[in-house]
Amino acid sequence: MRGRDSIRRCATLLPLLLFCACGSGCYYMQAAAGQWQVMRKSEPIDEVLNEAGTTDELAKQLRVVQAARRFSIEELGLPDNKSYRNYADIERDYVVWNVFAAPEFSLEPKRWCFPVAGCVSYRGYFSREAAVRKSEQLARRGYDVSVGGASAYSTLGKLNDPVLSSMLSWDDTQLVGVLFHELAHQVLYVKGDSAFNESFATAVEEFGLERWLAADGRSSDMDAYRQRRQLRRRLMLLVAGARSDLRQTYAAEMADDEKRRLKSARLDRLSGDAGAMLAEAGRNPSGWLAGELNNAKLVSMTLYEGHLPSFRALLVQCEQDIRCFYAKALELSRLDKAERDRSLAALAQR
């Protein structure tokens, strides 16, 4: 029996997506087919652990997932459902490829709207070739574009999301962090506000990992994790400075050619500063700086952390009580977007 319950649920969703495809071209069709393929490969983790062909390394990682899943329910108040109880070997490095786009002289991302997720700042494809074709189409229309592979994603609890083989290339800390992150989306998700959703989930990820590592007595892993987070914060400060300068350039009254020159120079400076910071920390800069730096790349970099300082402040306000944090985040989610953004900005200033 290979994930029979998950396949049935996917089969129920499939006709709905195919119906949508009639009015939305091939996008929903590839989404339905890609999701079907993932769920078809899904099987219960307990069964995988009992299979003769399961390697010791895979078994070890799946037991970490099971322990983290129990921790997510008991200590973090994350949903006790069938998500991440199954495993799917998708036989590739990434499960989806996300396309980001922004105008040549703007840091406001192009947005796409969907029935379940609402309006988001990216468009996901189960095929890299399809994502590249879409990015090339947008580039011909004058957009800055960026394509990035994702090793995990969430259906917001609509399906029984499995642990994917693409997630197992990470170390335990990264794997457990992503698990907490994706489950957090099932706790709270605001249609049309990607920055809120991703920053909220990243805050839950940080909070959960600190406690997971402490409970497991892994002080050395805790130190390494905190060093990675500190490096990330420093990099994001560099990005924030570049975004501020670019906004001023884009708003200025000057010829487009001059804007292009200043934009290129500022992005080159960001690339150099970030590369030097990563090299000093003993990290390979090629991963973080892969591909051309442009407005779309900056959008993808800041999506997960735009409101993160605000949510960290909210946790402090709640004295690190995660259920208080969920309740206050829910209150924020019920505000209209303008008021929500003002409240988040005020939290960040504290």
N, C-alpha and C positions, 0 to 999 in steps of 0.2 A: 504494500500500500504506500504509494508515493504522494503524501500531502493531499489526500483525497478531499478533505473538507475545504482546503484552500482552493483547489481547482474548481470545486462546485461554486464557491463564492465568486471566483473570477469569471466563470462561465455565465453567472447571472449578470455581471457587470458588462460583459462583452457586447450583448445586443444593444445596450444603452449607448456605448461608445460608438458602435457601428452606425447607430441611428444619427448620432451627432456628426459622424463623418460625412454624411450626405450634404451637410451645409458647411463643412469646414475643411474640405479638401482631404489630403492624405494624413494630416497631422494626427487626428484622433485614431485613424486606422493603425498607424505605426505604434501609437501609445497602447492601444488595446492588444495588438500582437506582441509587443515587447513585454507587457505585464503578464500576458498569458504564458509566455515562454519562461518567465521567472517563476511563476506559481507552479507551472508544470514540473519544474525541476525540484520543487520543495518537498522535503520529507522530515518527519519528526526527528529532533536531535537525539532522543533516546534510541530511535531505531538506527541512526547513523553510528552511534557509539557502539552498538551491538553488532554492526556489520564486520565481517572478517577483513574486508579490504580497507577499513579505516586506519589511517596511519596514526602513530603515537602522537605526532605533532598536532594533527587535526583534532584528535580526541582531547588533547590538553587544552586547545583553544576553545573547543565547544564546552568543556567543563567550566572554563572561566566565564563564558557567556551565561551558562546556567546559574552560576553563583552570583554573577552581577545582576541577572534578572531577578533573583530572589531579593537581593539587596535593594534593587530599584523599587520594589513593592513595599518592603518592610521598613526601609529607612528614608526613602525619598517620596513616598506616596504617589509613585507613578502607576499607570494603569495595570491592573491584574487581569490580563486578557491573553489571547493566543499569539500576540506579536512576539517575534524573536524566540519562539519555541521550536521553530523548524529551521532547517539548513538547506540552502540551494547552491549547488556548484554551477555558476554561470559560465565558467570556462573563458573568462576574459578579465582584464584588469579593472574595467569600469563598467558599471551597470547602465548609466546614462551619461550623455554629454550635454552640458548646458550652454546655451547661446546667450550672451549678453550683448546689448547694443546701446549706444548713446550717440546723440548728435555730435558733429565735429567740434562744436564750440559750446558744449553743455555737459554738465555732470549729472543731469537728470536722466535716468535710464528709460529706455523704451519699455513699455509694459504690455503684457499679454493677459487676457482675461479668460478664465475657465470656470465651468460650472461649480466644481467643488472647491478648488483652491482660491478662487477669486482672481484678482489682478496681481500678477507677480512680475518681478524685474528680470525674468529669464524665461527661456523656452527649452524644455528638455526633450532629448531624442534618445531612443534606445540604440541608434546607429550613429557612429562617429561620422560616417560619410554623409548622412542626412543632415547632421548638425553643421558640418562644413559647408554643404550646399546652401543651407539657410543663411549662414554667416556671409557667404559670398554674395548672395542676393541682397542682403542688407548693406554690405559694403558698396555695392554698385549704386545703391540709393543714397550714398553719402554718409552712412553711419560709421563710427568707430565700432569694431566688433571684437569679441573675445570668445573663444570656445574652451571649455574646461571639463575634464572628465570627473565624474562623481562616483565614489565607491559605494555609496548608500543613499537611500531616499526614504521618505515616509509617505504612506497613503493615508495618513491622519487617522489610522485605525479603521478605515473602511474595509481593508483586507488584512489578512494575517501576515504581516510583513515578516519574511524570513531573514535570518542571518545569511549574508551573501559571502561567497568565496572571495569576492573582491575586498571585503572588509578584513579578511584574515592576513593580509599582507602587512598590517600594522602590528605594533607591539601591544601588549595587554592594556596599557594605559590608554592608548589611542582607541583601541577597540571598545573598551568599556565606556569611554567618553562619548563616542558616537552613539552607542546604544542609549545612554542617558539622554543625549541630545534629541534623537529621533523620537523617543518616547515622550519627551517634553512637548513635542508638537501635538500629541494627543490630549495633553492637559489643557492647552490653550493655543488657539490659532485664530488670528484675526484676518478675515478675508480682505485682500487688497493692501496689506501692510507688511511686506517682506522684511523690512528692517526690524520692526517690532518683533515679529515671529522668530527670526533667526537670532536676534540678540537675547531674547527671553530664553530660548533653548540653549544658547551658549552659556548663559548664566547658570542654568540648571546643571549643565554638563560640568562646569567648573566646581560648583558646590558639591555635586555628587562625587566627583573624582577625588576631591580633597578628603571626603569622609570614607570613601571606598579604600583609598590607600592607607589612611590612618587605621581603619578597622583591621586591615590585613597586615599591619605592622611593616609596611614597605617604605621605610623612611628614605632610602636612597632613591627609590622611584619617585617619591614625593618631591625630593629636592630637584631631580631632573625635570619633573613636570613643571614645577614653579619656575625653573630657569627658562624653559621653553615659553611659558606664558609671559614672563617678563620680556624676553626677546620679542615676542609677538607685539606686546604693548609698545615697545620702543619703535618697532617698524611701523606700527599704525600711527604713531605720532609723526613720523616722516611723511606718511601718506596724507595725513590731515593737513600738514603744512603745505604740501604740494597742491592739494585740493583747494585750499584757501587762496593760494597764489593764482591758480588757474581760473578760479571764479572771477577774480579781479580782472584778469586778462580778457576773459570772454565777455565781461560786462563793459569793457572800455570801448570808447569810440576810436576805432583804428581800422585800417585796411585788413582784410582777411589774411593776406600774405604775411603781414606783420604778426597777426595773432598766431598763425601757424609757426612762425619762427620762434616766438616766445614760448608757445606750447611745447615745441620740440626740445628747446633748451631746458625748460623746467622738468620735463619727463626724463631727459638724459641725466640731469642732476639727481633726481630721485633714484634712478637706477644705480648711479654711482655710489650715492650715500648708503642705500640699502645693501648693495653688494659688499661695501666695505664693512658694514655692521655685521653682516652674516659671516664674512670671512674671519673677522675678529673673534666671533663666537665659535669658530671652528665648524660652521655649517656650510654646506654647498649652496651657493646662491643660485644655481641654475634652475632649481625647482621652483622657488618663490618668484623668480624673475623670468620664468619661461615665457616665451612669446613676446610680442611687441607691447610696450607700455602705451596705453591710450586711455581715453575716457571710459570705455567699456571695461577695461581691465581694472581701473580704479573702482568702478561700481562693484565688480565681483569681489574685490579685496575687502571692501568696507561693509558689504551686505550683512555679514555675520557679527559685526562688532560696532555698528553705528550707535546703538543705544546701550551697549554693554556697561559703560560706567554708570548709567542710570539704574540698571537692574542690580549692579553691585551695591549701589547706595541703598536701594530698596531692601536688599538682604540685611544690610547693616541696621536699617530702620526697624526691621523685624527681628533684630537680635539673632540672626541666623536661624530663625524658625521657618522651615521650608513651607509649611502649610499657611502660615501668615503671608509669606511671599506670594504663594499662588493666589491667595484671596485678594491681595492688593494689586497684583498684576491683572487679575480679572476686572477689578474696578477700573483700572486704566483702559483696558480693552473696550469698555462700554462707553467711553468718551468718544466724541467725534474726533477725527484725525487731527485737526488743528489744535484742539484742546489737549489731546493726548500728547502731541509733540511738545507743547508748551510744558506740560507736567513732567515729561521725561527730561527736558532741558533743565528744569528747576532741580530735579533730583541730581542730575550730573554736576551741577554747580555746588551742591552740598558736599 
